[in-house]
Amino acid sequence: MEFKADQLGLQRIEQLRDLYESLSAAENNQQTKRLSASLSPEDLTSTEWYYVVCMSFTFNPGQGLPGRALANN
């Protein structure tokens, strides 16, 4: 049972990465082929949106909330 939950979590992370790549390509006016199993922005929870946004920015240690969290680890 735990293995299946881990597998579903990894699958969701991969979907989030695909969505990020799709949004990044659209921002750069590149043609992308959307997979039918991909997520759309409307499918995301607030936590997942935070994850996607953090992937799109670089935070130095101590800079902003993500950077402060990094500095504390």
C-alpha positions as CSV (number, residue, x, y, z in Angstrom):
1,M,0.0,0.0,0.0
2,E,2.8,2.4,0.9
3,F,4.6,1.6,-2.3
4,K,1.6,2.6,-4.4
5,A,1.3,6.0,-2.5
6,D,5.0,6.7,-3.2
7,Q,4.6,5.8,-6.8
8,L,1.6,8.1,-7.1
9,G,3.5,10.9,-5.5
10,L,6.4,10.5,-7.9
11,Q,4.0,10.4,-10.8
12,R,2.4,13.7,-9.6
13,I,5.9,15.3,-9.3
14,E,6.6,14.3,-12.9
15,Q,3.3,15.8,-14.0
16,L,4.2,19.0,-12.2
17,R,7.5,19.1,-14.0
18,D,5.8,18.6,-17.3
19,L,3.4,21.4,-16.6
20,Y,6.3,23.7,-15.6
21,E,8.1,22.9,-18.9
22,S,4.9,23.5,-20.8
23,L,4.4,26.9,-19.1
24,S,8.1,27.8,-19.6
25,A,8.0,26.9,-23.3
26,A,4.7,28.9,-23.8
27,E,6.4,31.9,-22.1
28,N,9.2,31.7,-24.6
29,N,6.8,31.4,-27.5
30,Q,7.9,27.8,-28.2
31,Q,5.6,25.2,-29.7
32,T,4.9,22.4,-27.2
33,K,2.8,19.3,-27.5
34,R,0.6,18.9,-24.5
35,L,0.3,15.3,-23.3
36,S,-3.3,14.2,-22.6
37,A,-2.2,13.0,-19.1
38,S,-0.6,16.4,-18.2
39,L,-2.0,18.7,-15.6
40,S,-3.6,22.0,-16.4
41,P,-3.1,25.0,-14.0
42,E,-6.6,24.5,-12.8
43,D,-5.8,21.0,-11.5
44,L,-3.2,22.3,-8.9
45,T,-3.5,22.8,-5.2
46,S,-2.0,25.8,-3.6
47,T,1.0,23.7,-2.4
48,E,1.6,22.4,-5.9
49,W,1.4,26.0,-7.3
50,Y,4.1,27.0,-4.8
51,Y,6.2,24.1,-5.9
52,V,5.8,25.1,-9.6
53,V,6.6,28.7,-8.9
54,C,9.7,27.9,-6.9
55,M,11.0,25.8,-9.8
56,S,10.8,28.9,-12.0
57,F,12.9,31.2,-9.8
58,T,16.4,31.1,-8.3
59,F,16.5,32.0,-4.7
60,N,19.8,32.7,-3.0
61,P,20.3,31.5,0.6
62,G,18.5,34.0,2.9
63,Q,16.6,35.6,0.0
64,G,12.8,35.5,0.3
65,L,10.9,32.7,2.1
66,P,12.4,29.9,0.0
67,G,15.9,31.2,0.5
68,R,15.4,31.6,4.2
69,A,14.2,28.0,4.4
70,L,17.3,26.9,2.4
71,A,19.6,28.9,4.7
72,N,18.0,27.2,7.8
73,N,18.7,23.7,6.5
